[in-house]
């Protein structure tokens, strides 16, 4: 058994309310099974308190309240556990879901909000004007980025490249899926990338590139970002090919070669994520993208996204 395999089992455990085990598709991620009884009790508590998606959108403290309700069912140690997983360099990610208890997408939003506020604080999502975004991928779209374009490869990137606030983690939840073939979430852990050293030690790795968002993102500012930076004595990455503006042919070739290297790496994971499940990854040492869908005029997938920073008050 490799060093990675040994380390990615260190958070395994089983309690009355949940079980944590290695993900069946990769030794890097964990999969968490929450008991249906705990999920039912959590959703009942939310309903009894009269909390709705609108409550969460309008009243920021309500988001922390639903997080507390989930911890009431699972125990405070659950919060410590998932934060430790996301911080852990050998893993940095997990999947979990509602175990078929509900198909109500409002309850999906509430559940994902509880998870995100156990982890930290979501950033304002300028695209939606909320602390989360919901977006669909259909057969046709006139989007100005690859996010909603179904039949293109959505290339590897990290989130938050064109905003000032830190983006430490990313949560993605599958809300609806109909007539979808392909379109898998693609993930790559930096430490599994064969050519990490080649690009992280390149002279341009620490060059400050300019990032600009397209109009659909509702962000007018320009920011400068280095591509690689030190994160606990290992490389962290900030990159998205669509929104970075190099100033020379040399810089453009570096960015192109970096992107192509990640796309073609043998350690890429194509994650299977059922409706009602979510994946959380550390945005500093994981990159993510999406495979192209197969053509279908009735394609319909809806995803939820939350992304944010770690809360220093949480341990």
Residue frames relative to the residue before (quaternion, step in Angstrom):
aa qw qx qy qz dx dy dz
X 1.0000 0.0000 0.0000 0.0000 0.00 0.00 0.00
X 0.4439 -0.7170 0.4757 0.2500 3.58 -0.88 0.96
X 0.6773 -0.4628 0.3725 0.4339 3.56 -1.34 0.21
X 0.6444 0.5277 -0.3268 0.4466 3.58 0.93 -0.89
X 0.6553 0.5182 -0.3205 0.4465 3.59 0.89 -0.91
X 0.6524 0.5087 -0.3238 0.4590 3.58 0.97 -0.79
X 0.7110 0.4725 -0.2727 0.4437 3.56 0.88 -0.92
X 0.7053 0.4620 -0.2913 0.4521 3.59 0.97 -0.67
X 0.6129 0.4812 -0.3888 0.4916 3.58 1.20 0.38
X 0.4754 0.7214 -0.4270 0.2669 3.60 1.21 -0.15
X 0.7037 0.4290 -0.2782 0.4933 3.62 1.18 -0.37
X 0.3635 0.7298 -0.5000 0.2919 3.59 1.21 0.21
X 0.2623 0.7442 -0.5958 0.1494 3.56 -1.04 0.78
X 0.1777 -0.7617 0.6130 0.1113 3.51 -1.29 0.35
X 0.0210 -0.7784 0.6273 -0.0161 3.55 -0.83 1.07
X 0.7159 -0.4185 0.3220 0.4568 3.55 -1.28 -0.07
X 0.7710 0.3891 -0.1799 0.4709 3.58 1.07 -0.74
X 0.8196 0.0260 -0.0015 0.5724 3.62 1.10 -0.44
X 0.1903 -0.7473 0.6256 0.1177 3.50 -1.36 0.39
X 0.1544 -0.7676 0.6180 0.0704 3.55 -1.02 0.89
X 0.1180 0.7937 -0.5853 0.1163 3.56 -0.72 1.07
X 0.6426 -0.5098 0.3758 0.4312 3.61 -1.18 0.32
X 0.5277 -0.6370 0.4573 0.3264 3.55 -1.03 0.77
X 0.5239 -0.6735 0.4135 0.3177 3.62 -0.88 0.83
X 0.7053 0.4705 -0.2749 0.4535 3.63 1.14 -0.46
X 0.8181 0.0664 0.0097 0.5712 3.59 1.13 -0.52
X 0.4657 -0.6729 0.5001 0.2833 3.55 -1.10 0.70
X 0.5721 0.6151 -0.3805 0.3867 3.62 1.20 -0.22
X 0.7600 0.3614 -0.1877 0.5066 3.59 0.96 -0.86
X 0.3070 -0.6846 0.6163 0.2392 3.51 -1.38 0.26
X 0.2045 -0.7195 0.6385 0.1811 3.54 -1.31 0.36
X 0.1732 -0.7953 0.5782 0.0564 3.55 -0.83 1.07
X 0.1609 -0.7698 0.6142 0.0654 3.55 -0.82 1.07
X 0.1375 -0.7755 0.6132 0.0604 3.57 -0.63 1.14
X 0.5146 -0.6591 0.4413 0.3257 3.59 -0.90 0.85
X 0.5650 -0.6100 0.4358 0.3446 3.55 -1.04 0.77
X 0.6185 0.5554 -0.3480 0.4335 3.58 1.01 -0.74
X 0.6606 0.4974 -0.3093 0.4696 3.61 0.97 -0.83
X 0.6418 0.5174 -0.3246 0.4638 3.59 1.01 -0.78
X 0.6423 0.5194 -0.3186 0.4650 3.59 0.96 -0.89
X 0.6631 0.5020 -0.3099 0.4607 3.59 0.89 -0.89
X 0.6334 0.5298 -0.3245 0.4613 3.58 1.02 -0.81
X 0.6984 0.4632 -0.2829 0.4665 3.60 0.79 -0.99
X 0.6191 0.5339 -0.3417 0.4636 3.61 1.06 -0.69
X 0.6452 0.5204 -0.3186 0.4597 3.57 0.98 -0.84
X 0.6356 0.5252 -0.3195 0.4671 3.57 0.99 -0.86
X 0.6746 0.4932 -0.2925 0.4650 3.58 0.92 -0.94
X 0.6520 0.5217 -0.3159 0.4504 3.59 0.93 -0.86
X 0.6882 0.4677 -0.2705 0.4842 3.57 1.08 -0.71
X 0.4656 -0.7131 0.4203 0.3131 3.58 1.30 -0.07
X 0.4229 0.7089 -0.4684 0.3150 3.59 1.19 0.41
X 0.0670 -0.7928 0.6055 -0.0161 3.55 -0.91 1.02
X 0.6893 -0.4278 0.3530 0.4661 3.57 -1.27 0.03
X 0.6349 0.5197 -0.3358 0.4626 3.58 1.00 -0.77
X 0.6020 0.5521 -0.3553 0.4545 3.60 1.03 -0.74
X 0.6880 0.4856 -0.2851 0.4579 3.55 0.89 -0.93
X 0.6550 0.5119 -0.3148 0.4580 3.58 1.04 -0.74
X 0.7482 0.4277 -0.2201 0.4570 3.57 0.93 -0.91
X 0.7942 0.2619 -0.0988 0.5394 3.59 1.06 -0.76
X 0.3261 -0.8019 0.4581 0.2019 3.61 -0.04 1.24
X 0.6642 0.5152 -0.3477 0.4153 3.62 0.89 -0.73
X 0.5492 0.6168 -0.3964 0.4010 3.60 1.21 -0.44
X 0.5899 0.5780 -0.3627 0.4318 3.58 1.15 -0.58
X 0.6650 0.4741 -0.2953 0.4959 3.56 1.05 -0.73
X 0.6002 0.5673 -0.3586 0.4352 3.56 1.11 -0.63
X 0.6720 0.4692 -0.3189 0.4759 3.62 0.89 -0.83
X 0.5887 0.5498 -0.3691 0.4636 3.60 1.12 -0.56
X 0.6576 0.5063 -0.3127 0.4620 3.57 0.98 -0.82
X 0.6233 0.5412 -0.3448 0.4469 3.59 1.06 -0.68
X 0.6514 0.4921 -0.3258 0.4768 3.59 1.00 -0.75
X 0.6573 0.4965 -0.3144 0.4718 3.59 0.99 -0.75
X 0.5707 0.5755 -0.3828 0.4433 3.59 1.13 -0.54
X 0.7029 0.4527 -0.2605 0.4829 3.59 1.05 -0.75
X 0.7862 0.3601 -0.1651 0.4743 3.57 0.95 -0.88
X 0.5166 -0.6319 0.4230 0.3936 3.59 1.20 -0.44
X 0.5936 -0.5971 0.4107 0.3500 3.56 -1.09 0.74
X 0.6034 0.5832 -0.3627 0.4053 3.57 1.09 -0.64
X 0.5534 0.5950 -0.3971 0.4266 3.60 1.20 -0.43
X 0.6460 0.5182 -0.3155 0.4633 3.57 0.99 -0.81
X 0.6416 0.5085 -0.3184 0.4778 3.57 0.95 -0.87
X 0.6456 0.5521 -0.3099 0.4270 3.56 0.96 -0.91
X 0.7367 0.4130 -0.2708 0.4619 3.62 0.66 -1.00
X 0.6026 0.5251 -0.3704 0.4732 3.60 1.12 -0.49
X 0.6396 0.5217 -0.3252 0.4616 3.57 1.00 -0.77
X 0.6299 0.5304 -0.3359 0.4572 3.59 0.98 -0.78
X 0.6947 0.4796 -0.2902 0.4508 3.59 0.83 -0.96
X 0.6670 0.4830 -0.3026 0.4799 3.60 1.07 -0.64
X 0.6035 0.6174 -0.3472 0.3661 3.58 1.10 -0.66
X 0.4239 -0.7406 0.4630 0.2399 3.59 -0.55 1.15
X 0.6629 0.5197 -0.3218 0.4324 3.61 0.98 -0.71
X 0.7542 0.2531 -0.1748 0.5802 3.59 1.22 -0.34
X 0.0744 0.8466 -0.5269 0.0115 3.57 0.11 -1.29
X 0.8056 0.2205 -0.1505 0.5289 3.59 1.12 0.42
X 0.0040 0.7870 -0.6169 0.0047 3.53 -1.27 0.48
X 0.2449 -0.7127 0.6278 0.1949 3.52 -1.38 0.25
X 0.1301 0.7560 -0.6396 0.0499 3.53 -1.27 0.50
X 0.0886 -0.8211 0.5627 0.0378 3.56 -1.21 0.24
X 0.6659 -0.5290 0.3866 0.3567 3.51 -1.39 -0.13
X 0.4128 -0.7764 0.4185 0.2274 3.57 1.32 0.33
X 0.6766 -0.5327 0.2931 0.4153 3.58 1.05 0.75
X 0.3861 0.7434 -0.4708 0.2769 3.59 1.27 0.15
X 0.8081 0.0184 0.0223 0.5883 3.59 1.02 -0.75
X 0.2357 -0.7385 0.6086 0.1692 3.55 -1.28 0.45
X 0.4277 0.7077 -0.4436 0.3456 3.57 1.34 0.20
X 0.3562 -0.7765 0.4739 0.2136 3.59 -0.42 1.17
X 0.5531 0.5710 -0.4055 0.4512 3.62 1.16 -0.36
X 0.6631 0.4812 -0.3022 0.4873 3.57 1.03 -0.75
X 0.5602 0.5629 -0.3858 0.4695 3.59 1.19 -0.46
X 0.6515 0.5130 -0.3126 0.4634 3.59 0.95 -0.92
X 0.6682 0.5099 -0.3000 0.4511 3.57 0.89 -0.94
X 0.6622 0.5019 -0.3032 0.4665 3.58 0.92 -0.91
X 0.6743 0.4852 -0.3036 0.4666 3.60 0.87 -0.89
X 0.6101 0.5476 -0.3425 0.4589 3.58 1.13 -0.64
X 0.6197 0.5306 -0.3375 0.4696 3.57 1.04 -0.75
X 0.6677 0.4943 -0.3050 0.4657 3.59 0.90 -0.92
X 0.6830 0.4998 -0.3075 0.4349 3.60 0.81 -0.97
X 0.7228 0.4381 -0.2598 0.4670 3.60 0.97 -0.78
X 0.5280 0.5372 -0.4243 0.5026 3.55 1.30 0.09
X 0.6786 0.4995 -0.2784 0.4610 3.57 1.07 -0.79
X 0.7538 -0.2833 0.2487 0.5381 3.59 0.89 -0.90
X 0.6370 -0.5036 0.4138 0.4116 3.55 -1.06 -0.82
X 0.3536 -0.7340 0.5318 0.2309 3.64 -0.63 1.02
X 0.4634 -0.6498 0.5303 0.2861 3.53 -1.18 0.66
X 0.5570 -0.5300 0.5021 0.3960 3.55 -1.31 0.29
X 0.2446 -0.7651 0.5815 0.1291 3.57 -0.84 1.01
X 0.3198 -0.7989 0.4779 0.1762 3.56 -0.16 1.30
X 0.5895 0.5915 -0.3754 0.4021 3.59 1.08 -0.61
X 0.7745 0.3078 -0.1585 0.5294 3.60 1.02 -0.83
X 0.3923 -0.7163 0.4803 0.3200 3.58 1.19 -0.52
X 0.6604 0.4560 -0.2977 0.5171 3.59 1.28 0.35
X 0.6266 -0.5133 0.4008 0.4281 3.57 -1.27 -0.18
X 0.7404 0.2259 -0.1727 0.6090 3.58 1.32 -0.01
X 0.2144 -0.7502 0.6038 0.1631 3.54 -1.29 0.22
X 0.1316 -0.7376 0.6551 0.0972 3.53 -1.18 0.71
X 0.0878 0.8058 -0.5804 0.0786 3.58 -0.81 0.91
X 0.3315 -0.7552 0.5432 0.1571 3.52 -1.16 0.73
X 0.2047 -0.7183 0.6492 0.1437 3.51 -1.33 0.49
X 0.0235 0.8114 -0.5794 0.0737 3.57 -0.63 1.18
X 0.7667 -0.3924 0.2606 0.4363 3.53 -1.35 0.02
X 0.8011 0.1246 -0.0561 0.5828 3.59 0.94 -0.83
X 0.1152 0.7815 -0.6055 0.0965 3.54 -1.10 0.71
X 0.2635 -0.7639 0.5716 0.1424 3.55 -1.11 0.72
X 0.2116 0.8215 -0.5053 0.1581 3.56 1.15 0.60
X 0.4001 -0.7084 0.5280 0.2436 3.57 -1.22 0.55
X 0.7122 0.2839 -0.2718 0.5817 3.58 1.24 0.47
X 0.6505 -0.5457 0.3681 0.3789 3.56 -1.29 0.19
X 0.4131 0.7614 -0.4425 0.2321 3.59 1.24 -0.29
X 0.8076 0.2476 -0.1121 0.5233 3.58 0.85 -0.97
X 0.5463 0.6205 -0.4042 0.3913 3.60 1.23 0.00
X 0.3500 -0.8272 0.4067 0.1670 3.50 -0.09 1.43
X 0.7909 0.3878 -0.1751 0.4398 3.56 0.86 -0.92
X 0.5734 0.5252 -0.3902 0.4931 3.54 1.25 0.49
X 0.5026 -0.5759 0.5400 0.3522 3.52 -1.26 0.44
X 0.2346 -0.7315 0.6238 0.1437 3.58 -0.85 0.99
X 0.3183 -0.8300 0.4303 0.1570 3.52 -0.06 1.37
X 0.6678 -0.5274 0.3624 0.3803 3.54 -1.29 0.52
X 0.1454 0.7745 -0.5996 0.1397 3.53 -1.02 0.90
X 0.3322 -0.6526 0.6125 0.2978 3.51 -1.39 -0.05
X 0.4761 -0.6669 0.4907 0.2964 3.58 -1.18 0.50
X 0.7720 0.3991 -0.2663 0.4168 3.54 -1.32 0.33
X 0.3475 0.7782 -0.4738 0.2218 3.59 1.21 0.31
X 0.7862 0.3371 -0.1638 0.4912 3.60 1.04 -0.72
X 0.6308 0.4730 -0.3621 0.4973 3.60 1.15 0.55
X 0.5902 -0.6219 0.4017 0.3218 3.55 -1.22 0.54
X 0.6793 0.5198 -0.3144 0.4118 3.59 0.93 -0.87
X 0.5661 -0.6031 0.4320 0.3594 3.60 -1.10 0.61
X 0.1271 -0.7589 0.6348 0.0701 3.55 -1.13 0.73
X 0.0936 -0.8603 0.5011 0.0026 3.54 0.13 1.35
X 0.8128 0.0961 -0.0065 0.5745 3.57 1.03 -0.78
X 0.1978 -0.7655 0.6058 0.0891 3.52 -1.28 0.48
X 0.1098 -0.7685 0.6292 0.0397 3.55 -1.03 0.94
X 0.0012 -0.7827 0.6221 -0.0212 3.58 -0.88 0.98
X 0.0570 -0.8109 0.5822 -0.0172 3.57 -0.82 1.03
X 0.3470 -0.7296 0.5506 0.2101 3.55 -0.95 0.91
X 0.2230 -0.8207 0.5217 0.0680 3.55 -0.56 1.27
X 0.7886 -0.0120 0.0879 0.6084 3.57 0.91 -1.04
X 0.0929 0.7854 -0.6113 0.0296 3.57 -1.09 0.63
X 0.0925 0.7794 -0.6084 0.1171 3.55 -0.75 1.14
X 0.8622 0.0300 -0.0449 0.5037 3.57 -1.01 0.91
X 0.4338 0.6986 -0.4508 0.3473 3.54 1.04 0.81
X 0.0503 0.7478 -0.6600 0.0512 3.53 -0.86 1.06
X 0.7426 0.2327 -0.2338 0.5828 3.53 -0.67 1.12
X 0.5951 0.6067 -0.4009 0.3422 3.56 -1.19 -0.50
X 0.2915 0.7793 -0.5136 0.2094 3.58 1.15 0.48
X 0.4936 -0.5994 0.5298 0.3411 3.56 -1.20 0.55
X 0.1754 -0.7821 0.5924 0.0817 3.57 -0.84 1.01
X 0.0565 -0.8082 0.5853 -0.0328 3.54 -0.86 1.03
X 0.0145 0.7747 -0.6321 -0.0006 3.54 -1.21 0.61
X 0.2954 -0.7280 0.5972 0.1616 3.54 -0.85 1.06
X 0.5450 -0.6562 0.4017 0.3331 3.59 -0.78 0.99
X 0.6844 0.5073 -0.3043 0.4262 3.59 0.93 -0.82
X 0.6481 0.4833 -0.3205 0.4936 3.60 1.28 -0.17
X 0.5288 0.6364 -0.3967 0.3975 3.58 1.29 -0.23
X 0.4595 -0.7387 0.4276 0.2457 3.54 -0.52 1.24
X 0.7858 0.3276 -0.1605 0.4995 3.58 0.96 -0.85
X 0.2084 0.8055 -0.5290 0.1672 3.59 1.13 0.53
X 0.6855 0.4919 -0.3066 0.4406 3.61 0.75 -0.97
X 0.6151 0.5728 -0.3469 0.4162 3.56 0.98 -0.83
X 0.7682 0.3642 -0.1957 0.4887 3.57 0.86 -0.94
X 0.6735 0.4997 -0.3144 0.4448 3.62 0.99 -0.69
X 0.7192 0.3938 -0.2397 0.5199 3.59 1.24 -0.40
X 0.4129 0.7034 -0.4646 0.3449 3.58 1.30 0.18
X 0.6100 -0.5737 0.3900 0.3830 3.65 -1.04 0.60
X 0.6993 0.4622 -0.2816 0.4670 3.61 1.07 -0.61
X 0.4298 0.7236 -0.4550 0.2911 3.61 1.24 -0.09
X 0.7628 0.3347 -0.1830 0.5221 3.58 1.07 -0.70
X 0.4089 0.6979 -0.4833 0.3349 3.59 1.23 0.29
X 0.3811 -0.7173 0.5334 0.2361 3.59 -1.00 0.80
X 0.1405 -0.7928 0.5919 0.0360 3.54 -0.47 1.27
X 0.4292 -0.6777 0.5354 0.2642 3.57 -1.18 0.62
X 0.1202 -0.7737 0.6202 0.0481 3.57 -1.00 0.95
X 0.0131 -0.7735 0.6331 -0.0273 3.55 -1.00 0.96
X 0.3434 -0.7490 0.5338 0.1903 3.57 -0.94 0.92
X 0.4948 -0.6248 0.4972 0.3429 3.61 -1.17 0.49
X 0.7279 -0.4676 0.2796 0.4163 3.57 -1.24 0.35
X 0.6303 0.5754 -0.3432 0.3922 3.60 1.00 -0.79
X 0.6423 0.5429 -0.3297 0.4289 3.60 1.16 -0.47
X 0.3083 -0.7865 0.4828 0.2309 3.61 1.28 -0.28
X 0.5476 0.5504 -0.4217 0.4683 3.55 1.06 0.83
X 0.2142 -0.8262 0.5132 0.0906 3.58 -0.52 1.19
X 0.5886 0.6232 -0.3679 0.3603 3.57 1.14 -0.53
X 0.2839 -0.6877 0.6311 0.2192 3.52 -1.38 0.32
X 0.0833 -0.7902 0.6051 0.0498 3.57 -1.04 0.74
X 0.3110 -0.7165 0.5884 0.2090 3.52 -1.27 0.45
X 0.0113 -0.8097 0.5848 -0.0483 3.56 -0.85 1.02
X 0.3518 -0.6577 0.6103 0.2670 3.53 -1.14 0.64
X 0.5276 -0.6501 0.4429 0.3206 3.57 -1.08 0.65
X 0.7919 0.1311 -0.0617 0.5932 3.60 0.94 -0.88
X 0.0079 0.7846 -0.6193 0.0299 3.55 -1.09 0.75
X 0.5665 -0.6036 0.4438 0.3431 3.55 -1.26 0.41
X 0.0333 0.7788 -0.6238 0.0572 3.55 -0.84 1.03
X 0.8077 -0.1917 0.0659 0.5537 3.56 -0.23 1.32
X 0.6963 -0.5156 0.2400 0.4378 3.52 0.98 1.06
X 0.6727 0.3766 -0.3189 0.5512 3.57 1.19 0.55
X 0.6270 -0.5797 0.3493 0.3858 3.61 -1.12 0.45
X 0.1201 -0.7120 0.6849 0.0978 3.49 -1.24 0.72
X 0.2665 -0.7888 0.5423 0.1125 3.57 -1.17 0.58
X 0.0262 -0.7415 0.6697 0.0317 3.54 -1.22 0.67
X 0.3265 0.7588 -0.4906 0.2775 3.60 -0.32 1.21
X 0.1930 0.7045 -0.6806 0.0565 3.50 -1.27 0.69
X 0.4618 -0.7363 0.4198 0.2614 3.56 -0.66 1.09
X 0.6563 0.5676 -0.3214 0.3792 3.61 1.01 -0.72
X 0.8077 0.3303 -0.1235 0.4724 3.58 1.00 -0.76
X 0.5654 0.5800 -0.3929 0.4354 3.59 1.26 0.22
X 0.2038 -0.8050 0.5545 0.0553 3.56 -0.91 1.03
X 0.1610 -0.7960 0.5777 0.0821 3.60 -0.15 1.25
X 0.3830 -0.7418 0.5156 0.1930 3.56 -1.25 0.48
X 0.7795 0.2143 -0.1398 0.5718 3.59 1.22 0.09
X 0.6384 -0.5053 0.4082 0.4128 3.55 -1.29 0.27
X 0.6207 0.5508 -0.3430 0.4402 3.58 0.98 -0.80
X 0.6736 0.4851 -0.2950 0.4731 3.58 0.89 -0.91
X 0.6431 0.5296 -0.3218 0.4499 3.58 0.96 -0.85
X 0.6612 0.5009 -0.3105 0.4643 3.58 0.95 -0.82
X 0.6155 0.5399 -0.3452 0.4588 3.58 1.02 -0.73
X 0.6876 0.4753 -0.2803 0.4721 3.59 0.87 -0.95
X 0.6405 0.5177 -0.3269 0.4635 3.59 0.97 -0.81
X 0.6890 0.4857 -0.2883 0.4541 3.58 0.83 -0.99
X 0.6087 0.5463 -0.3410 0.4634 3.59 1.08 -0.75
X 0.6786 0.4941 -0.2898 0.4598 3.57 0.84 -1.00
X 0.6856 0.4842 -0.2928 0.4580 3.58 0.83 -0.93
X 0.6166 0.5508 -0.3450 0.4442 3.58 1.04 -0.70
X 0.6682 0.4810 -0.3056 0.4783 3.59 0.90 -0.86
X 0.6538 0.5399 -0.3221 0.4211 3.59 0.87 -0.93
X 0.7661 0.3853 -0.1804 0.4818 3.56 1.01 -0.85
X 0.4267 0.7222 -0.4622 0.2877 3.59 1.23 0.08
X 0.5177 -0.6805 0.4337 0.2843 3.56 -1.00 0.85
X 0.6634 0.5214 -0.3081 0.4395 3.62 1.20 -0.30
X 0.3694 0.7345 -0.4927 0.2851 3.61 1.24 0.18
X 0.2362 -0.7589 0.5963 0.1127 3.56 -1.00 0.95
X 0.1491 -0.7433 0.6428 0.1101 3.58 -0.98 0.84
X 0.2122 -0.8572 0.4646 0.0657 3.49 -0.02 1.40
X 0.2792 -0.7229 0.6088 0.1697 3.54 -1.00 0.89
X 0.0224 0.8100 -0.5811 0.0760 3.57 -0.62 1.16
X 0.2933 -0.7787 0.5259 0.1760 3.62 -0.41 1.17
X 0.6237 -0.4937 0.4376 0.4193 3.57 -1.30 0.29
X 0.7746 0.3010 -0.2502 0.4969 3.55 -0.91 0.98
X 0.6377 0.4705 -0.3328 0.5111 3.58 1.31 0.06
X 0.1650 -0.7669 0.6113 0.1048 3.53 -1.26 0.46
X 0.2082 -0.7309 0.6314 0.1540 3.52 -1.33 0.37
X 0.1111 -0.7611 0.6365 0.0570 3.55 -1.07 0.82
X 0.0093 0.7960 -0.6046 0.0283 3.58 -0.92 0.94
X 0.5125 -0.5860 0.5262 0.3423 3.50 -1.29 0.44
X 0.3596 -0.7871 0.4723 0.1679 3.57 -0.57 1.20
X 0.6012 0.5861 -0.3505 0.4150 3.59 1.26 -0.14
X 0.8225 0.1529 -0.0836 0.5415 3.60 1.01 -0.70
X 0.6182 0.4118 -0.3830 0.5491 3.57 1.23 0.57
X 0.1458 -0.7293 0.6537 0.1398 3.56 -1.20 0.59
X 0.1310 -0.8025 0.5796 0.0538 3.56 -1.15 0.57
X 0.0387 0.7721 -0.6335 0.0319 3.54 -1.28 0.45
X 0.3584 -0.7237 0.5401 0.2369 3.58 -1.21 -0.36
X 0.4446 -0.6653 0.5330 0.2749 3.54 -1.02 0.84
X 0.5692 -0.5807 0.4522 0.3664 3.57 -1.22 0.41
X 0.4329 -0.6636 0.5452 0.2739 3.57 -1.20 0.61
X 0.4773 -0.5839 0.5520 0.3556 3.52 -1.33 0.25
X 0.5991 -0.6057 0.3955 0.3431 3.54 -1.06 0.81
X 0.2156 0.7440 -0.6116 0.1612 3.59 -0.91 0.97
X 0.4087 -0.7400 0.4731 0.2481 3.63 -0.59 1.07
X 0.7190 0.4208 -0.2477 0.4945 3.60 1.22 -0.40
X 0.2863 0.7780 -0.5074 0.2352 3.56 1.23 0.36
X 0.1415 0.7685 -0.6151 0.1047 3.57 -1.00 0.88
X 0.1538 0.7527 -0.6293 0.1177 3.55 -0.62 1.15
X 0.0885 -0.7749 0.6234 0.0561 3.54 -1.03 0.83
X 0.1043 -0.7886 0.6055 0.0221 3.53 -0.95 0.97
X 0.2513 -0.7116 0.6310 0.1797 3.52 -1.33 0.44
X 0.0966 -0.7891 0.6055 0.0368 3.55 -1.05 0.80
X 0.0636 0.7224 -0.6885 0.0044 3.51 -1.18 0.76
X 0.0367 0.7856 -0.6161 0.0438 3.55 -1.06 0.76
X 0.1501 0.8270 -0.5245 0.1355 3.56 -0.92 0.75
X 0.6100 -0.5591 0.4413 0.3472 3.47 -1.34 -0.39
X 0.5484 -0.5693 0.4926 0.3640 3.51 -1.30 0.33
X 0.3581 -0.7098 0.5666 0.2167 3.53 -1.13 0.69
X 0.4020 -0.7509 0.4758 0.2196 3.58 -0.53 1.17
X 0.6189 0.5565 -0.3415 0.4366 3.58 1.23 -0.39
X 0.6662 0.4656 -0.2937 0.5031 3.56 1.30 -0.25
X 0.1397 -0.7950 0.5871 0.0617 3.55 -0.98 0.85
